[in-house]
């Protein structure tokens, strides 16, 4: 065999008869994931914000086109990691989130402005700018810019849902003027979406106080005293019949000790009452996150929902 730079299609396959060898068939479409770490999508006040980008990968998807674009494009999920609105560990859940890429989605995990550096709605604006960044760089990361969703867990679920109702494309906070941050679907994993009732966070003994996660997110104020601020942070209180919001799917554990399952129930009921598309799945016995939320059954439900709407 000549030694040279072979193209895949012209390279001769090994086909000698080997005693005892087992031959396994491949198609070239077996799913894999390419990980692109720490991609800066914005820098605000000299503080860089990065994305962890996961791209579906297979033999058949690797061949470059003449224009340098990917041979295949995929719908994109901008994923907001939960952290009680504090500094996120964007690497902690990478193995589970990569299963979404296995299903055929480009996933961009957002590092957003944490409390202490910014206040609400800064994380929401960051998430929306991440959506815009992925649209601007769609060719580079094999994204179909016309099929975008936002997803998050815990405080990230709150941010993801809010990102679907903020609609700030024409504001000065849009770092990519002329680029839309609108999405076609929203996935809420046990989001901390409602702070208006006493046990909304069952294990947070300083609930709504200035040093609580939610109080810090609003700039260190007492949400027990400032009802208007509490309602401003609570997604349910900012939805009515005129609200523009894409279909939402919620997943919540019935024994969630960090974010009461009633948060998702009340938000689901509010969306229903105001004529919006919403689905709610309650995981019997599940706590705040964990492997129960990454089973084939749950991911299959997420996949079905996204493919209907993207």
N, C-alpha and C positions, 0 to 999 in steps of 0.2 A: 504494500500500500504506500502510495506517495505521501510524504509528510509535507503538509501545507495547511493553510487556513481554510478548512472545509466549511461549506455551508451545510446546515443540518440536512436539508432535503437531498443533497447529493452524496452525503457520507454513506458508504456501504455498511449495512448492518452485519453484525457477526451472526452467522447462521450455520456454523459447523455442528455436526452431530457430536454431542458430549455425553458420554455414559453417566447416568445418574443425575443429570441436570434436570431441573424443573423449570419450564418456561412459563412465565407469567405475562399476560397481555397488558398493555397500557394503551391509553387513548390520547394522551397529551393534555387532557382536560382535568386530570387529577388536581384537586384544589391545594394550593399552598398560600403562604402569606409572606409578602416582602415588608419589612419594617424599616421605615425612614424616621430616625429619631431627631427630636429637638429642632424642628423646623420653625424658625422665627416668623410669626405672622403679623406681629406688630411690636412697636416699642413706644410706650407712653411714659413721658417724664423720665426718659432714660432707662426705664425698666423693660427689658425684653419679655415678651410672652411667646411661648412656643407650642407647637403641636407635635404629638406623636402620631405618625401617619402609618396606617396599615393598609396594604394594597393586595387584592387578590392576585395570585401568581400561579401560572401553569406554563408548561412547555409551549403550548399553542398560543399563549398570550404574550410571549416574550419577543417574537419576531418584530423588529421595528418597521414602520412604514417609511416611505421615502421622505415624508415631511417631518419625521421624528416623533410623531404621535404614537400612542399605544395602539396596537391592533384591536384592542377591545377597551370599551369604557364601561364603568360601573356606576350605579347609584351611590351616593355619598351620605354617610351618617356623621354629623358633627356631634361628638360625645362629650358631655360635661360631667367630669368626675366629682362625686360627692366629697365634702370635706368640712361640713358645718360652716361653709363660706370662708373657711380659713385656708392657709396654704395647702395646696393639693399635693398628694403623692400620685402623680400621673402614671407611674409605673406599676402601682400596686395591683391593678386589675387587668394588666395587659394580656395575660394568658387567656382569661375569660373573654375579654372584648375581642380578641383575635378570632374567636369563633364566628363573629359577625362577618369578618373578612372571608372566612371559609365559605360563608353562604353567598358570597358574591357582592359585598359592599366594600367600598373604600371607607375607612373609618379614621376620622381625625379627632384625637383626644385633646381637648382644650385646656391649656393652663390659663386661668382667668385671674383677674385682680382680686386678691384676697382681702378680707376685712383687716383693717389696720393700715392698709395702703389706699383702698377705695371704699366706697359705700354703695349701697343699692341705688340705682340699677347698673352700676359699673360692670358686674359680672355678666349681666344680660347683654350689654353693649359689646363686651369682649366676645361672647358667643356669636353674636350676629356678625361681628367683624371676621370671625373665623369662617363663617359660612361664605362671606364675600371673598376671603382669601382663597378658599377652595374653588370657588367659581373662576376667579382670575387665573389660578394655576391649574385649571382642569386638565389641560393637555399634558402637563408635567406629571400629574398624579393619576392619570387614567380615569378621570371623573367625567360623568355625564352631568353637565351643569344644570340640566333641566330636571334632574331627579335628585332632590336634596331633602334630607330629614334632619331633625335634631332630636337628641336622646340624652337622658341624664339620670343619675341616681341620687337620692337623698337631696342635699342642697342643690346638686346638679340637676335633679329632676325639676325642682323649683325654677332653676335658671332656664332649663330647656323649655318648659311650658311658657314662661314669661317671654322667652325669645320669640315665641310664636305670636305674641300679641303686642309687642312694643312698637313695631312699624316705624323705625327711625331713619329710613333710607335717605331722607332729605335733610337730616340734621347734621350739625358740625361733628357729631361723634362717628359718622360714617367715614372710615379711613380710606375707603375705595369709592369715591364719588361716581355715581352712575351705575354702580353694581348693586343688585338686589340682595337682601339677606332673607328673603321670604323662602319658606320651606313648604312642602306638601304634606308632611306628616310629622307627628310628635310622639315620642315614646317616653313615658314617665315611669321610672322605677322608684317606687316608694318615696316620692318627692315630699319635701317639707314645705307643702304649698299653703298651709293654713295655720296661722299663729293666734287665732282669735278665741280659742277655747282653752280652758285651764290645763288639760292634760294632753295637749297636742304633741308635746314632747315628754313622754311619761317619765324618763329618767333625768330630765333637766330640772334640777331642784331650784335653779335660779331663773326659771322660765320667764322670758320677756323682760328681765331686768337688764340694766345697762351693760353688765359684763357677760350676759348670756350670748350664745352665738348669734341669735336673731337681733338682740340689742346692739351688738357690735356691728352687725351688718348694716344697721341703720345709723351708724355713727356714734354708738355708745349712749343711746337714749333709753329711757324706761318706757317700754311699749305698754306696760300696764297703765301708765298715766297718760300716754299719748295714743289714744284709740285710733286716730286718723292715720298715724304712722304705721300702727299694727295692721290696719286694713289695707294700707298701701302695699305692704310687703306680702300680704296674703292674696294669692292668685284669685281665689274664688270671688273675692270682693271687687275685683276689677273686670268682671265678665258680665255682659248683659247681651240683649238681643242684637245690638249694633256691633258687638265685638267681632273683628275679623280674626278667625283662628282656624287653622287646619285641623283635620281629624286627629284626635288624641286617643292613645291607648295607655291604660294604667295597669301596673302590677304592684300589689302590696301584700305583705305577710300579715296574717291575722294576729301574730304574737310579736309585732314589731315594738320593741321597748324604747326605740330612739325616736321614731316618727309614728304617731298613732295612725293606724289604718284608716281612721275616720277622716283624715286629711284627704286621702284619695277618694273616699266615698262622697264627701261633701262636694269636692270639685267635680266629680263625675255627675252628681245630681244637679249641680248648678249648670253644667254644660248641657245636660238633657233639657232642663227647664227653659233654657234660653235658645233652644233650637240648633245646637251644635252637635256634630258627630263625635261620639265618645264611646269607649268600651272599657270595662273594668274587669280585671281578673284578680281574685283574692286567693292567695296561696295559703291553704289551711296549715297552721302551725309554724309557718316561716317567720323568722325574726327579721332584723334589719339587714337585708342583703344576704349573701352567702350562695353556696352552690345551687340551692333550690331555684334561683333565678336564671341559671345558665344551663338548664336541662334541655334536651332535644325538644321536649314538649313546649316549653316556654319560648325557646328560640324559634321553633317552627311557627308559633302563634305570632311572634314579632315579624317573622319573615313574610307570612301570609298577609299581615296588615300592611307592611311596607309595599309589597308588590301590588296590592290593590290600589295604592294611592300614589305611588311614584311612577 
